[in-house]
Amino acid sequence: MTALFNALMARPIFFVATVVAALALLPVAVWLDLRHLSDTALGDQARSLDLMISDIRNYYAKNIVSRVNAAGGKAVPVHNYEDVDGGIPIPATLSLELGEVIGGRGENMKYRFVSDFPFKSRKPHDLDEFERSALKTFRAAGAEKPVIVRTAGSIFNRNVRLAAPVLMGESCVGCHNTHPESPKRDWAVGDVRGIQEVEIAQPIADNIFSFKYLLTYFAGAGLFGVAFASMQWRQARVFRRMNTDLEEANSFLAAVSMKISKYLSPQVYRSIFSGERDVVISTERKKLTVFFSDIKDFTVTSERLQPEELTQLLNEYFTEMSKIAQEHGATVDKFIGDAILAFFGDPETKGPKEDAQACVRMAVAMQRRMAELNDTWRQRGIEKPFQTRMGINTGYCNVGNFGSEDRMDYTIIGAEANLAARLESIAEPGGIVLSYETYALVSDIVRARPLEAISLKGISRQVVPYVVEAVPDERAEENGDVINEFTEGARIFLDMGQVSERERARLAAVLKQAMERLQAAGQPGR
């Protein structure tokens, strides 16, 4: 059976044809059973009627024809016809004796004539509740006395009892009112003498196999359903096991992908796992804005710190800078020692101008965050925290996957990337230096001053660097709430909105002392 189901499931058109054929066979099975049941019922009724007519014919030949012939053709209708020569039964006696003849066979059909006023020579009739109720109802009714039908039985047998009134006619009234054995002498035409009862029984259990075609159909459908349910149950178990395996595999892959994401920039990670980028060796030439930064005198600073402390500071520095880079949409290429290489323009870009402006805003945000981190690190006992220098350049670079078939790296190469590193090297601690190409794209959002043209190693042309002095669209600096100045040997960052009233007095004293020392250092002889 399982092989049959697998074959049907493997060819859905055959399965659909089987279901349609099964549905079409249902009305056929019902029609065959109804025809068989009808044939059986008609046959039973014909046999019962044949036996009933035969019994009536025999009764008539024995009790009427033979007695009339024995009396020489003289007939006397009396109730005790057996005791009178030529006597024949009156209608009431005929009904009583026919009921005994028909009911004596024990067939499903019975006939009975009963009355609560029998002749004195007859045995009183035993009336049940249905018969007494019928007599009471008929006698209480008016001119119309409809028959009474009651259906009863159990779930296995049903029977129907029909009671009809037996009414007194003129001849019956004259006879009963003068007959010496009549229990009543005031009969009137239309009075209810008794009831005529017909009872038909139908044993349902005996006919259960009359629905052999339907039972066969249901048995086949049941086997089919059990087999189908069994197969579905087995498939459900297989699917549950597969789902469990898939969930475990998905959980494992999700954990692995989260680990892999730590080694890739968010943009590259999304493009690979969304299917936008194939993991193959391929490059493109695009106009990018390249950002390069490193920590000034990192080697000297690292010699003053313990390895654990240096590692903690460096990881904290990279974490904060990476957050800012992600907020501004930068693709962080790599960390090179203490340096950060990032770029704008691939795999996502908003256009050269927008990419350059986003890069400059990111650099400014990084320098401000560095000022906050330095303050925090000083409070933790770090005497000389990190000071970063940043260089930004815009130009065409090759970007894509470089490496071998077994291992590759998503990065950029080209002279324009090298120029960003050279610009960073001439920046002051805490400063940002732009190339002319970048400055031309961001001149409407920054205030910068040009430096003397310089020649850089690896760059054939002279480069005019631009030092970022301010970002006019930053409202805090425009309103004078933030002071951010830096030069060799000095770094001043003051955010008035973050300084409490008590700290303001202390800082004012420190700044006053610093001014006095600067003025004294500038006097001759000092």
Buried (B, 14 or more C-beta within 10 A) or exposed (E): EEEEBEEBEEEEEEBEEEEEEEEEBEEEBBEBBBEBEEEEEEEBEEEBEEBBEEBBEEBBEEBBEEBBEEBEEEBEBBBBBEEBEBBBBBBBBBBBBBBEBBBEEEBBBBBBBBBBBBBEEBEEBEBEEBBEBBBEBBEEEEEEBEEBEEEEEEEEEBBBBBBBBBBBEEEBBEBBBEBEEBBEEEBEEEBBBBBBBBBBBBEEEEEEEBBEBBBEBBEEBEEBEEBBEEBEEEEEEEEEEEEEEEEEEEEEEEEEEEEEBEEBBBBBBBBBEEEEBEEEEEBEEBBBBBBBBBBBEBEEBBEEBEEEBBEEBBEBBBEBBBEBBBEBBBBBBEBEEBBBBBBBBBBBBEEBBBBBBBBBBBBBBBBBBBBEBBEEBEEEEBEEBBBBBBBBBBBEBBBBBBEEEEEBEBBBEBBBBBBBBBBBBBBBBBBBBBBBBBBEBBEEBBEBEEEEEEEBEEBEEEBBBBBBEBBEEBEEBEEEBBEBEBEEEEBEBBBEEEEEEEEEEEEEEEEEEEEEEEEEEEEEEE
